Structure formats: structure tokens, C-alpha cells
Amino acid sequence: MSIMLPELKSSTVIKRVNQGEPVLSSKDMPYEADCIFNAGVVKYKDKYVMAFRNDYDYNGKGGFRKCFIGLAFSNDGVKWDINKEPFLTSADIHDPDVTRVYDPRLTVIDDVCYLCFAVDTRHGVRGGIAVTKDLKTIEVLSLTAPDNRNMVLFPEKIGGNYVRLERPFPVYSRGGIDRFDTWISFSPDLRYWGDTKLLLAVEQVPFANDKIGPGAPPIKTKAGWLTLFHAVDIDRTRGKNGWEEKWQKRYCAGIMLLDLKDPTKIIGLYKEPLIAPETRYETEEGYRTNVIFPGGMILEDNGEVKIYYGASDTIECLATANVDELIALCLPC
Ligand code: BMA
């Protein structure tokens, strides 16, 4: 049963860049595009790099026939040059079971760039991890068993292992509804994953009554790993929102702090949304309204944190905040 939640507001530490105008949208694309969103962003070799999702060829009934992951580059993290070719399509996985690749997240570990992405297959949703040496070609390192997605990698090994956050969807054992939580796993080589633990359960997040999942790859601060997540509430009285006949969910960004040495420990959790849907792009326009889906977070030398988020499953936006103010929101637990 869904519980109605009150109006939600973004924290006052959040500043939307360009008054919430998108930093990337279908208008900027050199190819057919309808919705450009849910991007991963890193700084790599003196450039900002963005991998984004392009859904296009609308079927008129709430879905898109086609989807791929595109790539863009920037000198300032705000204005982007788009690569003319798609970066990753379902055909690049060379597995006839794969139907769609989407929701990319980027992480640089030891000067190597990795891509996590969701993979729809005819036998369930899988989480992919790939490595790219030149941001042109990619090699898939591992695909999870279904159903799993929203995977993100930490930007360094901890205790000798790679670390990822992930969001399996255990429909059978969680009552057949979206009661999905965030988990953490470890790997010696990015292929074999284990020591899996529950990290953040949906019932620990006061502004979620549905599901949660990892957002951007965590950033390292003196106080801990600053970690974004998305949190969903559902309200059965919500009706038509955006292009869809019925869209009853709302996605907000939340933030927590994980222990530097033992990231299975949450040392701080902000009990309110960090970013809630507020601008007209986020609440009125677009394919699915009321969706804030964070996928990239960059800590600048001056303490500014750039937070990239998909808005309304339609455009990519950017907000900033000061790192110490973000840490203060999370503490005390
Ligand atoms: C999730 C994923 C995301 C999407 C969100 C809101 O389940 O499909 O890609 O942004 O729903 O529609």
C-alpha cells in the first residue's frame, strides 16, 4: 500500500546552474534524439566526459523504439560538444539476448575510464561493467545475473578490492512491489563480485515509500565517501504526468556519507531530499514528470560539487553545492 508523502523541496545548499535550463537536450544532438538524460560524468585527461542516454523514435504509446548511449566532451562541465557517433548500442554487446543499453555511469580508477550501464535482455535486466581505453571502443568486463541495475563503481580500490553499489530488484521476496534497496559488493578484478551486503534499505529513507537505488559514483572527502542515491515515492492519486497516460512516481536525489575505510558503514544520511523536482522542466514538461535521476558528481579543487541529473527522463541538468555543506547535511546520522 502506498503512503502519501508531503510536498518535497530541494535543500537550500543546492544551486541549479542556468536556472535549471538543461545542460544537454535533444536540441543539441547531431542525430535523431527525443530524450537525452540519466548521464554519467567524469573528469578524464583534462576534459569533462559525459555518457548519456538517448531514447528516440517515440511509439506514441508511452515508449521509444530505439535507445543508445552517446558521448560528449566539455572544457567547463557546462557547455558540451557531442560526438557524432553513438558510443554504445545494444549491438556492441554481441549477445543476441540484449535488447537495450542505457543509464550509463562513468568512473575513473587509476587513470582508466570505466562505464557501468543497464542492459535489458530477453531474460531480465543485467548490470554491465565495461572498460574503455580511448573513449571509442569498449570491452565488457562483466554482466550481472538478472535483475540488477544502477551500478556505480567507487573511484579507487578499498582494502585491495574494487567496490560497487548496485540495486537488485527482488520482486518475489519483497511482496511483488518495488521495495528495492541499495547493496554493496567487492571484486579483485571487476569481473568476479562477492562479499555482497545490504547498504541502505528503502525503509531508512523517509522520503521514499517505493524504492531506492545508487546515483552517481561516490566522491572521496575528508569526512567520508559522499554518495548520492535516488529515492522514489508513489502516490496512486497521481494521474497523467508528461507524455504518459499514467505516471504516479516521483524521483528525488538523496545523499549519504560512507566510511572511508569500510564503505559498508553509513556514517551520515540526510533525512530529506537533496534535490526534489521543482522547475517547470522537472514538474511540468517532458516525457515523465517529477523525475530527478542523479548519475554524475564531480568535486572541484575549490570545494564546488557538480551534480548532474536527468530531469523528467527528458533532459540533463546540472546543480552545484559546496562540499562542506553537503557533508554537514549528512551529519549527524
Ligand atoms: C527507472 C529507470 C530510469 C528512469 C526512471 C524513471 O526505473 O528506468 O532509467 O529514469 O525509472 O522513469
Boltz pocket constraint, residues with backbone or C-beta under 6 A from the ligand:
constraints:
  - pocket:
      binder: B
      contacts: [[A, 38], [A, 103], [A, 251], [A, 288], [A, 291], [A, 293], [A, 310], [A, 313]]
      max_distance: 6.0
